[in-house]
Amino acid sequence: MEYEKIIIIAYCAVLVLMSLAAFFLFGKDKKMAQKGGGPKRIKEKILLGSCALGGAIGGFFGRIVFHHKTDKKYFSITIYLGVVVQVALLVFLCYVGFTDFGK
């Protein structure tokens, strides 16, 4: 297996794992918010950080499924931008890995 394909597989694994983490973080924070939460709630930095570090797709679906943080514009902008960047990078890696780009 060529190194390009290994990089693509590793990047896909990061996207899947971080998306699952972000999805469940949004769900847990929503549940905590409904119970009154207090200081034990998940910080917004953690939610946005999980989205920025590869979990934007999971954060996107987590917001929809749990209807959480949907009124906050900076969450929308960060998550939408994250989805675009992460998908664009995946498309670029696939282009490089599965074509004769640079050879």
N, C-alpha and C positions, 0 to 999 in steps of 0.2 A: 504494500500500500504506500502510495506516495505521501510525502509530508503534507501536501496541500489538503488531501482528503482527511488526514488525521486532524488537522487544524479545524476543518469544517465540522467533523464529528464532535470534537471537543467544544467548539463554540455552540453547537446545537445542544449539547448536554448542559452547558452553562445556562443557556436560554431556558431550557425546560426546567431545570432545578430552581433557578431564580424566579421563574414565573410561578411555579408551584408555591414557593416560599412567599412571594408577594400576595398571591391569591389567598393563602391561608392567614397571612398577617392581616389583610383587610377584613377577612371574616372574623378573626379573633377580636380585633379592635372594635368592630361593629357590635359584637356580642357584649364586650366589656362596656361600651358606650350605653347600650340599652339597660345594663344593670347599674348604671351610675358611675362605673369605672373609677373615677378619681385618679390618684397618682399612678396607679398600676396600668393605665392605658398605654398603648404602644405610641411612642413619640412620632410626630409627623416626619421628622428627619429619617427615622427608620423606615417608614412606609415609602417615602420618596426615594431614599437610598436604595432600597431593594428594587424599585422600578428602574432607577438610573443604572444599576449594575447588572442589568440583563433581565429583569423581571417585569418589564413594561407591559408585556402582553398579559401576564397574570394579574398585574395591577389593574389593567383595563377591564378585564373580565370580573375581577373581584369587586370593583366599584359598581359594575352593572348588577351582578348577582346579589350582592349584599346591600346595594343602594347606599353606599358609604362614601362620604367626602365628595359627593357629586356636585355640590354647590360651590366648591372651592375652585376658583379659576386657575390658581397656580398648580393645583393637582392636575387639572385637565391639560394644561400646557406642558407640564413636565412629562406626563404619561404619554400624550400624543407625540411629542417630540422624541421621547425614548423609543416608542414603537417604530417610528419612521427611521431613526438612526440604526436601531438593532436589525430591522428587516433589510435596510439598505446594505448594511455590512454583511449580512448573510447572503444576499444576492451577489454582492461583489466577490465574496469568498467562493461561492459556487461557480461564478464566472471564471475566476482564476483557476479553480481546482478542476473544472471539467472542460475547459477549452485549452487551446494551445497558446494562451496568453503568455507572452514573454519567452516563448521557447523557439 
